[in-house]
Amino acid sequence: MSDNLPDLPPLREVISRHGLTANKALGQNFLFDEQLLDRIAAIPGSLNGSHVFEVGPGPGGLTRALLRAGANVTAVERDSRCLPALTELSDAFPGKLRVVEGDAMKFDAATEIGAPFHIVSNLPYNVGSALATGWLAQPQWPPKWLSLTLMFQREVADRIVAKPNTKAYGRLSILSQWRSTSKLALPVHRSAFTPPPKVMSAVVHITPDQQDEDTDITTIEKLTGAAFGQRRKMLRQSLKSVGGAIEAMEILGIDIQRRAETIAVEEWIAIAKQMGAK
C-alpha cells in the first residue's frame, strides 16, 4: 500500500455533498464499508504500480481502495452526476486516476490503457454478464488483462464457477473455465450496499490460462449457445442446427441423448476441436 496517503472525507459525506443517489436504471448500488473495499482491492494481489481498469466507479468507493493499494486506475463512468466526486479523488491522487465519461461496453481498455492491466469492478448489475462475457470471449488469448476481480449478483457469480449437472452450469461456466481459472473469492451480503439490493452478491476472481490454439472461440459459442438455449432437450435435438456437432460427438463416443448441463467443459472443448479437424 502506498505511503503518505491523502486524508479523504468519509464516502457518505461525499455522497451527501454531491447529492448522489443510486440510479436503478444504471444498476447502481453504493458500497461505503472501506474495510470491505480494501479487501476487494487486495484480491488480485499487490497492485502497487499496476494498471487497473474499473467499470462504473460511481462516487469512487472501490476507486479509493485501488488508489490506496498503489494502483494506476482508468475508470469509465457513464453517470455524469458522479464525475465531480471522481474529479476530487483524481486531484487527491495526482497522476494516478484517469476518469473517462462513457459506456464501458464501447470502451477498448486494451488499446486505451496500453500496458497489461487488471480489471477490478463492482459491476453494474444490468451489464455485468455482458461485460464478463466480452472479456472472456475476446479472440486474442492470453488477453491484455492479467486478472478479473468482479462483483456480481450471487446468481451470476455462481454461474461462472458452476460445475456440470447443476442448475447454474451453462455458457458462462464453460467460457470462463475453458480459458481461465475462476474462483468465488468473497461473498458480500446485500446489507453492505446502499440501497440494499434484493439479492446477495459475490466477488469472483478470474486469471487467464494458456488456451489450446486448435479450439475456436466462435465454435464454442455456437455450440453452447444452441445447447443451452434449449437446455431441456437432448443434444441430438438442440445441436442438429450446428453443422458437424452431432457427427463430432459420435466420433468421440459422446452420447447424443445427453443434455447440455451433463457435458463437462473438457468434452465441449473436444467436440469443438473435432468439428474443426480436417
ZAMARGU-4260 file (C-alpha; in steps of 0.2 Angstrom, whole numbers, plus 5000, padded with zeros to 4 digits):
<rodrens>
0) 5000/5000/5000 | 5006/5017/4996 | 5014/5029/5009 | 5008/5047/5013 | 4990/5044/5008
5) 4979/5059/5007 | 4966/5062/5021 | 4950/5059/5012 | 4932/5063/5019 | 4920/5049/5023
10) 4911/5042/5007 | 4894/5046/5015 | 4900/5064/5016 | 4905/5064/4998 | 4888/5056/4993
15) 4878/5069/5003 | 4888/5084/4997 | 4886/5080/4979 | 4868/5075/4981 | 4871/5057/4974
20) 4858/5043/4975 | 4860/5026/4967 | 4852/5026/4950 | 4842/5009/4947 | 4842/5011/4928
25) 4861/5011/4929 | 4861/4996/4940 | 4870/5006/4954 | 4872/5001/4972 | 4885/5010/4983
30) 4897/5002/4995 | 4903/5013/5010 | 4912/5000/5020 | 4931/5005/5017 | 4937/4989/5025
35) 4927/4978/5013 | 4933/4989/4999 | 4951/4986/5004 | 4948/4968/5005 | 4941/4968/4987
40) 4956/4978/4981 | 4968/4965/4989 | 4960/4950/4980 | 4971/4952/4964 | 4987/4953/4975
45) 4999/4968/4976 | 4993/4982/4964 | 5007/4994/4969 | 5012/5002/4952 | 5000/4991/4942
50) 4987/4997/4930 | 4969/4994/4934 | 4953/4996/4924 | 4937/5000/4934 | 4920/5000/4926
55) 4906/5011/4934 | 4916/5018/4949 | 4901/5029/4954 | 4906/5040/4968 | 4923/5031/4969
60) 4922/5019/4984 | 4932/5005/4976 | 4942/5018/4967 | 4949/5024/4983 | 4954/5007/4989
65) 4963/5004/4972 | 4972/5020/4974 | 4976/5016/4992 | 4984/5000/4986 | 4995/5010/4974
70) 4987/5006/4958 | 4986/5017/4942 | 4967/5017/4939 | 4957/5021/4922 | 4939/5022/4927
75) 4924/5023/4915 | 4909/5031/4921 | 4893/5035/4911 | 4884/5044/4925 | 4889/5062/4924
80) 4882/5066/4941 | 4897/5056/4949 | 4911/5065/4939 | 4913/5079/4951 | 4916/5067/4966
85) 4929/5057/4955 | 4937/5073/4950 | 4940/5077/4968 | 4948/5059/4970 | 4959/5062/4955
90) 4965/5078/4962 | 4969/5069/4979 | 4980/5056/4969 | 4989/5067/4956 | 4993/5057/4940
95) 4985/5041/4947 | 4967/5041/4942 | 4961/5044/4924 | 4942/5046/4923 | 4933/5043/4906
100) 4915/5048/4904 | 4907/5035/4893 | 4899/5017/4891 | 4911/5003/4896 | 4903/4992/4883
105) 4911/5003/4870 | 4927/5006/4879 | 4943/4997/4872 | 4953/4995/4888 | 4967/4985/4879
110) 4970/5000/4867 | 4967/5014/4879 | 4977/5008/4893 | 4991/5000/4883 | 5001/4991/4897
115) 4994/4974/4904 | 4981/4978/4917 | 4970/4971/4930 | 4951/4973/4929 | 4943/4977/4946
120) 4925/4982/4947 | 4909/4982/4957 | 4899/4979/4940 | 4883/4987/4937 | 4870/4973/4938
125) 4862/4976/4922 | 4878/4974/4911 | 4889/4963/4922 | 4886/4947/4912 | 4888/4955/4895
130) 4905/4963/4901 | 4912/4947/4908 | 4907/4938/4893 | 4916/4950/4882 | 4932/4950/4892
135) 4932/4931/4892 | 4927/4928/4873 | 4939/4940/4865 | 4949/4932/4851 | 4966/4937/4857
140) 4972/4925/4871 | 4980/4926/4883 | 4972/4943/4884 | 4979/4960/4889 | 4971/4959/4906
145) 4980/4950/4919 | 4965/4946/4930 | 4947/4950/4933 | 4941/4954/4951 | 4922/4957/4948
150) 4907/4959/4959 | 4891/4951/4953 | 4875/4947/4960 | 4877/4930/4968 | 4867/4921/4954
155) 4879/4926/4940 | 4894/4923/4951 | 4888/4905/4954 | 4886/4903/4935 | 4904/4907/4932
160) 4911/4894/4944 | 4897/4881/4942 | 4901/4863/4939 | 4891/4851/4927 | 4875/4843/4932
165) 4870/4859/4942 | 4856/4872/4938 | 4869/4886/4937 | 4880/4877/4924 | 4879/4885/4907
170) 4888/4895/4893 | 4897/4907/4906 | 4903/4892/4916 | 4911/4884/4901 | 4918/4900/4894
175) 4927/4905/4910 | 4933/4888/4915 | 4939/4884/4897 | 4951/4899/4896 | 4954/4903/4914
180) 4954/4898/4932 | 4939/4905/4941 | 4935/4905/4960 | 4922/4913/4971 | 4933/4925/4981
185) 4921/4934/4993 | 4903/4933/4997 | 4895/4950/5000 | 4879/4952/5010 | 4865/4963/5002
190) 4866/4974/5018 | 4883/4980/5013 | 4876/4991/5000 | 4866/5007/4999 | 4852/5005/4994
195) 4852/4986/4998 | 4848/4976/4983 | 4835/4962/4983 | 4849/4949/4980 | 4866/4944/4988
200) 4882/4947/4979 | 4899/4939/4977 | 4916/4944/4971 | 4924/4932/4958 | 4942/4931/4954
205) 4947/4925/4937 | 4965/4923/4930 | 4968/4918/4911 | 4976/4901/4907 | 4985/4896/4892
210) 4972/4891/4878 | 4973/4876/4866 | 4975/4885/4849 | 4966/4872/4840 | 4950/4876/4848
215) 4940/4891/4840 | 4930/4903/4852 | 4917/4905/4838 | 4914/4886/4838 | 4912/4885/4857
220) 4900/4900/4857 | 4890/4892/4843 | 4889/4875/4852 | 4885/4881/4869 | 4873/4894/4863
225) 4862/4881/4854 | 4864/4868/4868 | 4860/4879/4882 | 4847/4889/4873 | 4837/4873/4873
230) 4845/4865/4889 | 4830/4854/4892 | 4831/4845/4876 | 4843/4831/4871 | 4859/4836/4862
235) 4853/4826/4846 | 4839/4839/4845 | 4847/4855/4851 | 4863/4853/4841 | 4855/4847/4825
240) 4857/4865/4818 | 4875/4866/4822 | 4884/4858/4807 | 4896/4844/4812 | 4892/4844/4830
245) 4882/4828/4831 | 4895/4819/4820 | 4909/4825/4831 | 4900/4818/4846 | 4898/4802/4838
250) 4916/4801/4833 | 4921/4805/4851 | 4909/4792/4858 | 4898/4806/4867 | 4880/4800/4869
255) 4869/4812/4859 | 4855/4809/4870 | 4863/4818/4885 | 4858/4836/4889 | 4869/4851/4889
260) 4872/4853/4908 | 4879/4835/4909 | 4893/4839/4896 | 4909/4844/4905 | 4920/4858/4900
265) 4933/4846/4893 | 4920/4837/4882 | 4914/4853/4875 | 4931/4858/4870 | 4934/4840/4862
270) 4918/4842/4852 | 4923/4859/4846 | 4941/4853/4842 | 4934/4838/4832 | 4922/4849/4822
275) 4937/4859/4817 | 4948/4844/4812 | 4951/4842/4794
</rodrens>
